[in-house]
């Protein structure tokens, strides 16, 4: 029998032990991968929100629990606009509302109609709303399709029954699935007069967006600028905590899994001590004996990783359909998520098998054959 055949036979002959090790690895990988893909999905969704406006960078209140809790008043907007190198600003108030079961977190954007073009809005049908209207709305083309509404229809949101005056496009998935209202109407309904959530900034021709953003950061320490998705943690503490939870869960899963793997392999070593002694007696080297143990573990670890990733797809699909996350969370299975799964399984196997493998390597043939 070949070496590989012996390893496979051993795995199949100890079905309960093999299944237990696979399950331990699978649960660890399931936890780690699910947290990783949901974290990246939420970060991507948050970045999509701040990238709706066609701007060089976005200004947000620093250290808020989430981006939509940001508050920037009119004086701060004026100071941003007066910063050297700033060509124009668009202040918007972003809120969410439950429209129906299919739209539990519907995005509403308050914006002056004079800023629509600067915000990157293209009106596809109809017209813009009036600046001070209290019952007018524009729908993104995705939102209009989802709600089965057209120009002239009624849409109940933002505390009023609104007439749809236009259908627009921003070229951004979140923006096109949202609704836009006159800024005063959204401020009044949410009881935040003179407040905006985000300020989208365009820099003057020839100016450096990085330099202008750094100037805003320096002059207004209560605010922070965001130019890339990786900088989003400056404003949103929830994403920082979520990333920390992902890293912490990975370490914890590896350690707990390693203990389970170690116990399983140690039990296997006790059960097969005489077998190892016989193999050593007929000429097997320590390296070959160790290779058999490590090979069994690596195969089971790989199977566990595959099972864990498969379960992660199922669990994530369920999480995406939870009412609180529907339409907001879009899990992203990137290459890094699969590498994290593989490395988690590998770390569990290598750490967990270190002690059993060392004992197997130091086992003498005479001692092993005399084992009862």
VOGU-3710 file (C-alpha; in Angstrom, 3 decimals, decimal comma):
1> xxxxxxxxxx> 0,000/0,000/0,000  1,275/3,467/-0,864  1,897/6,147/1,749  -1,057/8,198/0,498  -3,293/5,136/0,502  -2,357/4,411/4,116  -3,201/7,972/5,128  -6,575/7,769/3,342  -7,381/4,375/4,877  -6,619/5,674/8,368
11> xxxxxxxxxx> -8,902/8,680/7,872  -11,766/6,527/6,604  -11,329/3,853/9,271  -11,705/6,417/12,086  -14,884/8,062/10,871  -16,045/9,529/14,182  -12,651/11,046/14,990  -12,231/12,380/11,462  -15,748/13,865/11,469  -15,079/15,550/14,813
21> xxxxxxxxxx> -11,899/17,184/13,573  -13,582/18,312/10,348  -16,481/19,768/12,360  -14,126/21,700/14,654  -12,308/23,246/11,715  -15,555/23,925/9,842  -17,148/25,789/12,763  -14,040/27,931/13,236  -13,839/28,734/9,527  -17,593/29,412/9,380
31> xxxxxxxxxx> -17,294/31,981/12,170  -14,219/33,695/10,794  -15,317/33,851/7,153  -18,882/34,968/7,948  -17,626/37,829/10,103  -15,034/38,795/7,490  -17,438/38,911/4,537  -20,184/40,716/6,473  -17,643/43,247/7,731  -16,326/43,939/4,241
41> xxxxxxxxxx> -19,887/44,060/2,910  -20,967/46,642/5,484  -17,820/48,692/4,876  -18,499/48,637/1,143  -22,105/49,699/1,711  -20,992/52,568/3,924  -18,425/53,653/1,353  -21,123/53,547/-1,337  -23,226/55,986/0,670  -20,456/58,579/0,944
51> xxxxxxxxxx> -19,504/58,163/-2,719  -22,966/59,021/-4,068  -21,967/62,633/-4,675  -19,451/63,283/-7,458  -16,850/64,845/-5,166  -13,113/64,766/-4,570  -13,626/64,027/-0,883  -16,381/63,901/1,730  -16,471/65,635/5,108  -18,052/63,836/8,078
61> xxxxxxxxxx> -18,240/64,444/11,798  -15,349/62,678/13,479  -15,867/59,725/15,832  -19,610/59,171/15,374  -21,058/55,735/16,075  -22,183/55,525/12,458  -22,004/57,851/9,477  -25,700/58,710/9,471  -25,289/60,112/13,011  -22,934/62,793/11,688
71> xxxxxxxxxx> -24,091/66,389/12,243  -22,514/69,376/10,488  -24,107/72,807/10,923  -24,386/75,686/8,471  -21,413/77,575/9,952  -19,162/74,548/9,500  -20,348/74,125/5,906  -19,506/77,793/5,275  -16,020/77,330/6,755  -15,419/74,296/4,556
81> xxxxxxxxxx> -16,505/76,256/1,489  -14,163/79,117/2,459  -11,145/76,795/2,761  -8,458/77,665/0,169  -8,599/75,239/-2,729  -12,298/74,377/-2,335  -14,307/75,079/-5,494  -17,765/74,051/-4,270  -19,575/72,085/-1,573  -22,824/70,147/-1,409
91> xxxxxxxxxx> -24,278/69,564/2,037  -26,853/66,770/2,259  -28,892/65,288/5,067  -29,113/61,486/4,829  -31,829/59,657/6,768  -33,439/56,240/6,634  -37,040/55,163/6,954  -38,999/51,918/6,842  -41,235/52,108/3,766  -42,485/48,524/3,783
101> xxxxxxxxxx> -41,303/44,984/4,513  -39,244/44,919/1,330  -37,655/48,311/2,073  -36,980/48,373/5,835  -33,987/50,740/5,519  -34,919/53,105/2,692  -32,424/55,936/2,155  -33,739/59,514/1,979  -31,482/62,362/0,879  -32,237/66,003/1,573
111> xxxxxxxxxx> -30,573/68,318/-0,936  -31,239/71,767/-2,444  -32,376/71,430/-6,080  -29,701/73,951/-7,113  -27,054/71,425/-6,005  -28,407/68,435/-7,925  -26,086/68,849/-10,918  -23,031/69,308/-8,701  -24,094/66,186/-6,788  -23,985/64,190/-10,014
121> xxxxxxxxxx> -27,743/63,839/-10,457  -29,136/63,373/-13,953  -32,908/63,768/-14,250  -34,186/61,018/-16,532  -37,891/61,893/-16,469  -39,901/64,753/-15,028  -38,411/67,724/-13,188  -36,706/68,583/-9,924  -38,721/69,407/-6,806  -39,238/72,987/-5,621
131> xxxxxxxxxx> -36,658/74,288/-3,084  -39,140/74,707/-0,220  -41,707/72,049/-1,142  -42,978/69,912/1,713  -44,646/67,197/-0,327  -42,479/66,604/-3,384  -39,909/63,901/-4,056  -37,582/62,590/-6,739  -36,955/58,843/-6,933  -33,843/57,074/-8,123
141> xxxxxxxxxx> -34,594/54,874/-11,103  -33,924/51,719/-9,063  -36,252/52,898/-6,294  -38,960/53,778/-8,807  -38,715/50,332/-10,357  -38,752/48,578/-6,959  -41,744/50,589/-5,746  -43,486/50,499/-9,147  -43,895/54,288/-9,198  -43,655/56,872/-11,977
151> xxxxxxxxxx> -43,772/60,653/-12,348  -47,015/62,002/-10,916  -47,615/59,080/-8,540  -47,920/59,468/-4,774  -45,207/58,240/-2,413  -45,698/58,246/1,354  -42,416/59,010/3,140  -40,639/61,708/5,129  -43,820/62,366/7,088  -45,893/63,351/4,053
161> xxxxxxxxxx> -47,717/62,042/1,016  -45,369/63,231/-1,710  -45,841/63,704/-5,427  -43,102/62,156/-7,533  -41,816/65,038/-9,670  -38,928/63,234/-11,335  -36,886/60,083/-11,791  -33,109/60,489/-11,554  -29,818/58,612/-11,918  -26,535/59,088/-10,064
171> xxxxxxxxxx> -24,578/56,128/-11,431  -24,342/54,818/-7,856  -26,351/51,787/-6,711  -27,279/53,275/-3,338  -28,091/56,687/-4,755  -30,262/55,191/-7,468  -32,173/53,107/-4,907  -32,898/56,164/-2,741  -35,235/59,165/-2,783  -34,343/62,865/-2,785
181> xxxxxxxxxx> -36,338/65,585/-1,040  -35,864/69,336/-0,566  -33,296/69,777/2,211  -35,602/71,845/4,515  -38,287/69,138/4,326  -35,931/66,398/5,519  -34,447/68,687/8,201  -37,927/69,559/9,460  -39,172/65,963/9,578  -36,055/64,821/11,450
191> xxxxxxxxxx> -36,073/67,932/13,700  -32,538/69,018/12,793  -32,889/72,501/11,274  -29,702/73,820/9,689  -27,959/70,432/9,957  -26,512/68,208/7,242  -24,976/64,756/7,529  -22,285/64,893/4,864  -20,541/67,605/2,877  -19,274/66,661/-0,578
201> xxxxxxxxxx> -16,348/68,806/-1,691  -14,982/69,580/-5,149  -11,520/71,140/-5,259  -10,500/73,930/-7,587  -8,774/73,031/-10,869  -5,080/72,492/-10,286  -5,469/72,051/-6,524  -4,500/68,815/-4,777  -7,454/67,072/-3,145  -5,097/65,514/-0,563
211> xxxxxxxxxx> -3,706/68,934/0,363  -7,128/70,553/0,600  -8,472/67,643/2,652  -5,502/67,890/5,021  -6,199/71,614/5,413  -9,832/70,912/6,375  -8,695/68,238/8,856  -6,259/70,708/10,431  -8,592/73,699/10,587  -11,659/71,771/11,751
221> xxxxxxxxxx> -10,568/68,995/14,153  -14,178/68,116/14,995  -14,620/66,924/11,408  -12,728/64,454/9,250  -12,288/63,991/5,529  -12,699/60,737/3,625  -11,233/60,207/0,168  -11,077/56,393/0,020  -13,028/53,472/1,509  -10,018/52,548/3,660
231> xxxxxxxxxx> -10,311/55,909/5,449  -13,908/55,295/6,444  -12,947/54,196/9,953  -11,964/57,794/10,739  -15,636/58,643/11,072  -17,512/55,408/11,718  -16,466/53,753/14,986  -18,767/50,783/14,367  -16,587/49,663/11,475  -13,478/49,915/13,646
241> xxxxxxxxxx> -15,122/47,758/16,307  -16,329/45,310/13,661  -12,835/44,916/12,192  -11,445/44,393/15,684  -14,116/41,746/16,293  -13,147/39,973/13,065  -9,467/39,893/14,034  -10,253/38,877/17,599  -12,610/36,120/16,505  -9,952/34,765/14,158
251> xxxxxxxxxx> -7,407/34,472/16,958  -9,984/32,992/19,340  -11,219/30,496/16,729  -7,658/29,384/15,991  -6,844/28,871/19,675  -10,051/27,025/20,535  -9,852/24,976/17,367  -6,212/24,140/18,029  -7,134/22,736/21,450  -9,820/20,519/19,876
261> xxxxxxxxxx> -7,460/19,394/17,125  -4,726/18,690/19,680  -7,039/16,610/21,860  -8,315/14,653/18,857  -4,834/13,920/17,572  -3,548/13,026/21,037  -6,394/10,541/21,429  -5,494/9,106/18,039  -1,878/8,797/19,132  -2,836/6,838/22,271
271> xxxxxxxxxx> -5,097/4,517/20,258  -2,437/3,850/17,623  0,700/3,670/19,740  1,292/-0,008/18,960  0,661/0,687/15,274  3,346/3,369/15,290  5,702/1,033/17,152  5,184/-1,671/14,527  5,788/0,770/11,694  8,982/1,967/13,338
281> xxxxxxxxxx> 10,084/-1,623/13,915  9,729/-2,471/10,208  11,855/0,464/9,176  9,714/3,612/9,184  11,667/6,735/10,114  10,486/9,360/12,566  10,012/11,741/9,636  7,729/9,287/7,843  5,658/8,656/10,986  5,313/12,364/11,623
291> xxxxxxxxxx> 4,461/12,913/7,943  1,586/10,448/8,196  0,092/12,235/11,224  0,525/15,691/9,715  -0,831/14,499/6,353  -3,995/13,145/7,979  -4,499/16,416/9,833  -3,902/18,605/6,792  -6,382/16,634/4,691  -9,048/16,815/7,388
301> xxxxxxxxxx> -8,278/20,509/7,930  -8,710/21,245/4,230  -12,020/19,367/4,150  -13,128/21,300/7,239  -12,203/24,594/5,566  -14,251/23,705/2,479  -17,246/22,704/4,629  -16,891/25,883/6,709  -16,876/28,137/3,627  -19,922/26,311/2,257
311> xxxxxxxxxx> -21,791/26,808/5,531  -20,726/30,460/5,518  -22,510/30,979/2,194  -25,724/29,625/3,743  -25,446/31,594/6,997  -24,583/34,835/5,197  -27,547/34,408/2,856  -29,805/34,191/5,918  -28,172/37,238/7,552  -28,602/39,303/4,383
321> xxxxxxxxxx> -32,356/38,682/4,566  -32,758/39,870/8,140  -35,100/42,897/8,208  -32,479/45,163/9,814  -29,885/44,396/7,121  -31,972/43,793/4,011  -30,761/46,062/1,235  -27,791/47,259/3,313  -25,613/44,171/3,664  -24,214/42,668/0,502
331> xxxxxxxxxx> -21,652/40,038/1,468  -18,454/40,137/-0,549  -16,577/36,877/-0,937  -13,188/38,206/-1,999  -9,987/36,215/-2,384  -8,882/37,462/1,044  -11,892/35,754/2,655  -10,931/32,391/1,176  -7,293/32,881/2,150  -8,438/33,702/5,684
341> xxxxxxxxxx> -10,401/30,425/5,748  -7,407/28,414/4,545  -4,962/30,107/6,916  -7,336/29,676/9,865  -7,606/25,936/9,177  -3,844/25,643/8,643  -3,037/27,525/11,861  -5,442/25,316/13,835  -3,850/22,150/12,434  -0,232/23,222/12,901
351> xxxxxxxxxx> -0,710/24,571/16,438  -2,987/21,738/17,529  -0,810/18,983/16,103  2,496/20,314/17,457  2,425/18,395/20,758  0,963/15,078/19,462  3,449/15,087/16,568  6,342/15,759/18,919  5,282/12,836/21,119  4,971/10,570/18,103
361> xxxxxxxxxx> 8,438/11,576/16,927  10,019/10,800/20,318  8,242/7,442/20,698  10,669/4,500/20,659  9,636/1,240/18,897  10,115/-0,870/22,047  8,043/1,473/24,194  5,303/1,639/21,573  5,076/-2,144/21,083  4,823/-2,718/24,837
371> xx> 2,013/-0,178/25,165  -1,309/-1,629/26,349
//
